[in-house]
Amino acid sequence: MAPTVLAGSFILSATVHLLRPQAFEPIMPRSLPTSSHRALIYLSGLTELACGYGLFRHRGWAGPASTAVLAAVFPANVQMALDSGSGRNPGVADNRLLAWARLPLQLPMIWAARQVGRQPGDS
């Protein structure tokens, strides 16, 4: 069940990454060159889409790949939390409580990703 919920989250997030990449530009870590932000957002969206598919289909590669994606986007989540309340983030991302509360959610998401490959019938 947990991998399926994570898969849906990935596919929803991927859709936003691909259709509204500008929504993610403010949370990109400032240590990354601005010229690479849009490409990295699209790459993240495509990777999340692939992981979502793999999680839905219970493919063995999807767990490690999803864990890697979650680790890769964590710096953007940290940047969002650090900037929260400053007006730099769009909409609810500027809410300090929500932005900081999101960080520990990575752990159950990684747990959910790691469930793929541990269930009978997974390949």
N, CA, C and O of each residue as an XYZ file, in Angstrom:
492
protein
N       0.818     -1.196      0.000
C       0.000      0.000      0.000
C       0.866      1.267      0.000
O       0.615      2.191     -0.774
N       1.887      1.310      0.869
C       2.734      2.505      0.961
C       3.421      2.835     -0.369
O       3.463      4.005     -0.752
N       3.961      1.839     -1.085
C       4.568      2.180     -2.379
C       3.564      2.761     -3.373
O       3.918      3.609     -4.192
N       2.322      2.309     -3.300
C       1.295      2.826     -4.208
C       0.980      4.286     -3.890
O       0.803      5.095     -4.801
N       0.910      4.624     -2.615
C       0.666      6.018     -2.215
C       1.841      6.888     -2.670
O       1.639      7.980     -3.202
N       3.068      6.403     -2.459
C       4.248      7.144     -2.901
C       4.246      7.289     -4.422
O       4.602      8.342     -4.950
N       3.847      6.232     -5.120
C       3.786      6.293     -6.590
C       2.837      7.409     -7.034
O       3.167      8.189     -7.927
N       1.675      7.482     -6.413
C       0.726      8.539     -6.751
C       1.296      9.920     -6.464
O       1.095     10.858     -7.234
N       2.008     10.036     -5.349
C       2.640     11.314     -5.008
C       3.691     11.703     -6.036
O       3.772     12.860     -6.450
N       4.495     10.727     -6.444
C       5.513     10.994     -7.459
C       4.877     11.437     -8.773
O       5.344     12.390     -9.398
N       3.835     10.766     -9.187
C       3.211     11.094    -10.472
C       2.555     12.475    -10.411
O       2.631     13.239    -11.373
N       1.922     12.793     -9.302
C       1.342     14.130     -9.134
C       2.442     15.193     -9.154
O       2.326     16.200     -9.853
N       3.499     14.965     -8.391
C       4.606     15.916     -8.351
C       5.269     16.046     -9.721
O       5.617     17.148    -10.144
N       5.443     14.924    -10.409
C       6.056     14.950    -11.742
C       5.234     15.793    -12.701
O       5.782     16.543    -13.509
N       3.930     15.667    -12.609
C       3.049     16.437    -13.484
C       3.254     17.936    -13.266
O       3.327     18.708    -14.222
N       3.345     18.335    -12.005
C       3.566     19.754    -11.705
C       4.954     20.184    -12.179
O       5.101     21.260    -12.757
N       5.976     19.349    -11.940
C       7.329     19.667    -12.410
C       7.343     19.924    -13.917
O       7.989     20.861    -14.386
N       6.629     19.091    -14.669
C       6.670     19.172    -16.130
C       5.763     20.272    -16.689
O       6.082     20.869    -17.718
N       4.645     20.544    -16.027
C       3.705     21.538    -16.550
C       3.915     22.932    -15.963
O       3.591     23.927    -16.612
N       4.447     23.019    -14.757
C       4.660     24.314    -14.098
C       6.034     24.366    -13.437
O       6.130     24.550    -12.223
N       7.084     24.209    -14.215
C       8.430     24.171    -13.620
C       8.781     25.447    -12.853
O       9.584     25.409    -11.922
N       8.192     26.556    -13.235
C       8.488     27.818    -12.559
C       8.102     27.773    -11.076
O       8.642     28.537    -10.278
N       7.185     26.897    -10.706
C       6.787     26.779     -9.305
C       7.926     26.260     -8.427
O       7.950     26.508     -7.221
N       8.874     25.534     -9.044
C       9.971     24.941     -8.282
C      11.247     25.779     -8.315
O      12.173     25.518     -7.546
N      11.309     26.758     -9.170
C      12.536     27.552     -9.292
C      12.932     28.260     -7.998
O      14.122     28.314     -7.689
N      11.976     28.810     -7.219
C      12.391     29.497     -5.991
C      13.032     28.585     -4.946
O      13.787     29.068     -4.103
N      12.752     27.285     -4.978
C      13.308     26.398     -3.953
C      14.593     25.713     -4.399
O      15.168     24.922     -3.651
N      15.038     26.009     -5.590
C      16.295     25.416     -6.046
C      17.434     25.945     -5.178
O      17.515     27.148     -4.928
N      18.306     25.065     -4.721
C      19.439     25.537     -3.915
C      20.254     26.577     -4.673
O      20.570     26.402     -5.850
N      20.579     27.633     -3.997
C      21.316     28.722     -4.648
C      22.744     28.330     -4.994
O      23.421     29.044     -5.733
N      23.210     27.194     -4.465
C      24.551     26.730     -4.811
C      24.605     26.153     -6.225
O      25.689     25.973     -6.780
N      23.437     25.861     -6.812
C      23.377     25.361     -8.188
C      23.284     26.542     -9.148
O      22.609     27.529     -8.856
N      23.956     26.444    -10.284
C      23.885     27.551    -11.246
C      22.439     27.786    -11.705
O      21.726     26.841    -12.044
N      22.027     29.028    -11.712
C      20.674     29.381    -12.131
C      20.365     28.863    -13.527
O      19.231     28.483    -13.818
N      21.369     28.848    -14.386
C      21.161     28.393    -15.764
C      20.760     26.922    -15.841
O      20.218     26.493    -16.860
N      21.010     26.141    -14.792
C      20.667     24.721    -14.818
C      19.348     24.404    -14.116
O      18.885     23.264    -14.167
N      18.739     25.386    -13.468
C      17.539     25.124    -12.678
C      16.420     24.474    -13.479
O      15.897     23.433    -13.082
N      16.051     25.079    -14.598
C      14.907     24.564    -15.365
C      15.169     23.142    -15.851
O      14.282     22.292    -15.775
N      16.371     22.875    -16.349
C      16.704     21.526    -16.818
C      16.634     20.517    -15.678
O      16.144     19.402    -15.860
N      17.122     20.905    -14.506
C      17.081     20.003    -13.356
C      15.649     19.755    -12.884
O      15.324     18.658    -12.429
N      14.813     20.753    -12.989
C      13.398     20.585    -12.620
C      12.723     19.606    -13.579
O      11.990     18.718    -13.145
N      12.965     19.765    -14.871
C      12.404     18.819    -15.847
C      12.948     17.410    -15.620
O      12.195     16.437    -15.671
N      14.244     17.300    -15.373
C      14.857     15.990    -15.128
C      14.247     15.351    -13.887
O      13.951     14.156    -13.881
N      14.062     16.133    -12.855
C      13.434     15.643    -11.636
C      12.020     15.140    -11.922
O      11.625     14.080    -11.436
N      11.270     15.892    -12.701
C       9.909     15.482    -13.049
C       9.881     14.183    -13.832
O       9.067     13.305    -13.548
N      10.760     14.052    -14.814
C      10.808     12.816    -15.603
C      11.229     11.627    -14.744
O      10.712     10.521    -14.902
N      12.161     11.865    -13.847
C      12.622     10.798    -12.958
C      11.517     10.385    -11.991
O      11.325      9.196    -11.734
N      10.796     11.358    -11.459
C       9.670     11.038    -10.580
C       8.590     10.260    -11.324
O       7.981      9.349    -10.764
N       8.353     10.617    -12.577
C       7.376      9.901    -13.393
C       7.790      8.440    -13.567
O       6.972      7.533    -13.413
N       9.051      8.222    -13.886
C       9.556      6.853    -14.052
C       9.461      6.081    -12.734
O       9.054      4.920    -12.719
N       9.833      6.721    -11.646
C       9.770      6.056    -10.344
C       8.326      5.742     -9.966
O       8.038      4.665     -9.443
N       7.428      6.672    -10.227
C       6.019      6.418     -9.948
C       5.511      5.202    -10.697
O       4.811      4.362    -10.131
N       5.862      5.108    -11.963
C       5.487      3.935    -12.764
C       6.081      2.667    -12.150
O       5.381      1.672    -11.962
N       7.366      2.713    -11.842
C       8.030      1.540    -11.279
C       7.441      1.123     -9.943
O       7.316     -0.070     -9.665
N       7.077      2.092     -9.114
C       6.460      1.763     -7.828
C       5.075      1.142     -8.020
O       4.728      0.177     -7.339
N       4.285      1.693     -8.942
C       2.968      1.114     -9.224
C       3.088     -0.328     -9.702
O       2.287     -1.188     -9.335
N       4.092     -0.574    -10.520
C       4.288     -1.910    -11.112
C       5.125     -2.829    -10.216
O       5.366     -3.984    -10.566
N       5.562     -2.325     -9.075
C       6.376     -3.082     -8.111
C       7.644     -3.644     -8.740
O       8.002     -4.803     -8.534
N       8.309     -2.794     -9.510
C       9.579     -3.171    -10.116
C      10.687     -3.032     -9.082
O      10.726     -2.052     -8.338
N      11.577     -3.997     -9.034
C      12.647     -4.004     -8.051
C      13.539     -2.780     -8.099
O      14.029     -2.345     -7.057
N      13.764     -2.212     -9.264
C      14.623     -1.042     -9.408
C      13.974      0.213     -8.842
O      14.665      1.182     -8.527
N      12.645      0.202     -8.709
C      11.930      1.422     -8.323
C      12.223      1.859     -6.891
O      12.255      3.056     -6.606
N      12.434      0.912     -5.998
C      12.733      1.270     -4.610
C      14.040      2.038     -4.488
O      14.050      3.150     -3.962
N      15.157      1.460     -4.969
C      16.425      2.200     -4.897
C      16.398      3.504     -5.701
O      16.952      4.513     -5.263
N      15.763      3.488     -6.859
C      15.703      4.707     -7.674
C      14.898      5.789     -6.962
O      15.290      6.956     -6.967
N      13.788      5.416     -6.357
C      12.958      6.383     -5.639
C      13.692      6.935     -4.420
O      13.592      8.122     -4.110
N      14.422      6.073     -3.739
C      15.227      6.527     -2.594
C      16.259      7.545     -3.060
O      16.480      8.557     -2.395
N      16.888      7.281     -4.195
C      17.883      8.212     -4.742
C      17.238      9.545     -5.122
O      17.818     10.604     -4.883
N      16.054      9.497     -5.705
C      15.352     10.734     -6.079
C      15.018     11.545     -4.826
O      15.215     12.759     -4.788
N      14.516     10.865     -3.815
C      14.176     11.570     -2.578
C      15.411     12.211     -1.942
O      15.333     13.314     -1.401
N      16.529     11.528     -2.008
C      17.776     12.104     -1.487
C      18.227     13.284     -2.345
O      18.726     14.283     -1.827
N      18.050     13.161     -3.649
C      18.504     14.215     -4.564
C      17.694     15.499     -4.421
O      18.239     16.591     -4.573
N      16.407     15.382     -4.133
C      15.574     16.585     -4.014
C      15.568     17.158     -2.597
O      15.034     18.244     -2.372
N      16.156     16.437     -1.646
C      16.166     16.911     -0.267
C      16.798     18.296     -0.120
O      16.269     19.112      0.634
N      17.908     18.600     -0.807
C      18.463     19.956     -0.686
C      17.473     21.062     -1.090
O      17.494     22.147     -0.509
N      16.622     20.801     -2.066
C      15.605     21.797     -2.442
C      14.587     21.962     -1.327
O      14.123     23.072     -1.070
N      14.235     20.862     -0.661
C      13.305     20.955      0.460
C      13.925     21.731      1.623
O      13.245     22.502      2.301
N      15.217     21.520      1.843
C      15.921     22.277      2.885
C      15.943     23.759      2.520
O      15.699     24.613      3.372
N      16.235     24.067      1.248
C      16.250     25.467      0.809
C      14.881     26.098      1.010
O      14.780     27.246      1.443
N      13.819     25.345      0.694
C      12.467     25.857      0.886
C      12.224     26.163      2.361
O      11.646     27.200      2.689
N      12.656     25.277      3.251
C      12.464     25.498      4.679
C      13.271     26.707      5.161
O      12.771     27.527      5.931
N      14.505     26.808      4.707
C      15.344     27.940      5.118
C      14.760     29.276      4.659
O      14.865     30.280      5.364
N      14.150     29.285      3.481
C      13.585     30.515      2.931
C      12.156     30.783      3.389
O      11.624     31.867      3.147
N      11.529     29.807      4.047
C      10.116     29.963      4.417
C       9.924     31.182      5.316
O      10.733     31.487      6.192
N       8.823     31.854      5.054
C       8.501     33.061      5.798
C       9.148     34.319      5.252
O       8.883     35.418      5.739
N       9.995     34.166      4.246
C      10.715     35.326      3.696
C       9.981     35.972      2.527
O      10.328     37.076      2.106
N       8.970     35.287      2.002
C       8.280     35.776      0.817
C       8.919     35.282     -0.473
O       8.392     35.538     -1.556
N      10.037     34.584     -0.380
C      10.724     34.074     -1.575
C       9.980     32.894     -2.196
O       9.971     32.740     -3.418
N       9.358     32.062     -1.364
C       8.658     30.869     -1.849
C       7.224     31.220     -2.253
O       6.600     32.086     -1.639
N       6.703     30.554     -3.281
C       5.326     30.823     -3.687
C       4.307     30.111     -2.794
O       4.536     28.981     -2.363
N       3.213     30.759     -2.527
C       2.070     30.139     -1.852
C       2.372     29.491     -0.521
O       3.065     30.058      0.324
N       1.831     28.268     -0.344
C       1.974     27.564      0.933
C       3.419     27.186      1.226
O       3.755     26.921      2.380
N       4.278     27.154      0.221
C       5.690     26.833      0.443
C       6.359     27.892      1.310
O       7.444     27.653      1.841
N       5.733     29.063      1.464
C       6.308     30.122      2.286
C       5.901     29.987      3.754
O       6.349     30.768      4.594
N       5.070     29.017      4.062
C       4.626     28.787      5.430
C       5.718     28.027      6.188
O       6.063     26.900      5.833
N       6.252     28.654      7.227
C       7.369     28.056      7.981
C       7.018     26.689      8.549
O       7.797     25.745      8.419
N       5.863     26.576      9.172
C       5.470     25.313      9.795
C       5.403     24.193      8.755
O       5.944     23.109      8.973
N       4.750     24.450      7.645
C       4.627     23.428      6.606
C       5.974     23.081      5.982
O       6.269     21.909      5.751
N       6.786     24.092      5.711
C       8.073     23.855      5.069
C       8.997     23.021      5.958
O       9.660     22.103      5.476
N       9.043     23.336      7.248
C       9.905     22.577      8.159
C       9.312     21.206      8.466
O      10.056     20.240      8.637
N       7.996     21.106      8.538
C       7.350     19.816      8.807
C       7.551     18.846      7.642
O       7.510     17.630      7.830
N       7.763     19.371      6.468
C       7.947     18.521      5.292
C       9.260     17.738      5.342
O       9.335     16.628      4.816
N      10.279     18.297      5.958
C      11.593     17.648      5.965
C      11.574     16.240      6.564
O      12.087     15.318      5.931
N      11.007     16.035      7.751
C      11.019     14.668      8.291
C      10.116     13.699      7.531
O      10.228     12.487      7.714
N       9.230     14.208      6.686
C       8.383     13.317      5.882
C       9.191     12.512      4.867
O       8.714     11.505      4.344
N      10.415     12.959      4.592
C      11.272     12.208      3.668
C      11.518     10.795      4.199
O      11.614      9.848      3.418
N      11.618     10.649      5.512
C      11.912      9.328      6.088
C      10.813      8.297      5.814
O      11.135      7.204      5.348
N       9.532      8.585      6.079
C       8.516      7.589      5.716
C       8.392      7.390      4.210
O       8.005      6.313      3.758
N       8.718      8.420      3.430
C       8.687      8.248      1.976
C       9.798      7.284      1.532
O       9.581      6.445      0.659
N      10.971      7.407      2.129
C      12.058      6.476      1.818
C      11.685      5.075      2.281
O      11.948      4.097      1.582
N      11.077      4.978      3.450
C      10.615      3.674      3.936
C       9.644      3.057      2.934
O       9.751      1.874      2.612
N       8.695      3.856      2.440
C       7.710      3.357      1.472
C       8.400      2.881      0.196
O       8.035      1.843     -0.356
N       9.384      3.625     -0.268
C      10.105      3.241     -1.484
C      10.834      1.923     -1.268
O      10.894      1.091     -2.173
N      11.379      1.729     -0.091
C      12.156      0.524      0.182
C      11.274     -0.717      0.354
O      11.788     -1.834      0.412
N       9.971     -0.533      0.434
C       9.068     -1.677      0.545
C       8.956     -2.431     -0.778
O       8.619     -3.615     -0.791
N       9.235     -1.755     -1.879
C       9.209     -2.415     -3.189
C      10.411     -3.352     -3.240
O      11.525     -2.974     -2.876
N      10.172     -4.567     -3.693
C      11.243     -5.545     -3.737
C      11.281     -6.404     -2.494
O      11.993     -7.408     -2.448
N      10.512     -6.012     -1.473
C      10.455     -6.781     -0.240
C       9.120     -7.513     -0.116
O       8.884     -8.251      0.841
N       8.259     -7.292     -1.102
C       6.935     -7.899     -1.043
C       6.894     -9.093     -1.985
O       7.540     -9.070     -3.032
N       6.144    -10.138     -1.633
C       6.028    -11.293     -2.519
C       5.527    -10.869     -3.892
O       4.586    -10.083     -3.997
N       6.142    -11.377     -4.926
C       5.730    -11.074     -6.296
C       6.415     -9.890     -6.898
O       6.223     -9.616     -8.083
N       7.221     -9.159     -6.126
C       7.956     -8.021     -6.675
C       9.138     -8.521     -7.492
O       9.795     -9.504     -7.149
N       9.382     -7.808     -8.580
C      10.530     -8.184     -9.416
C      11.245     -6.963     -9.884
O      12.240     -7.068    -10.602
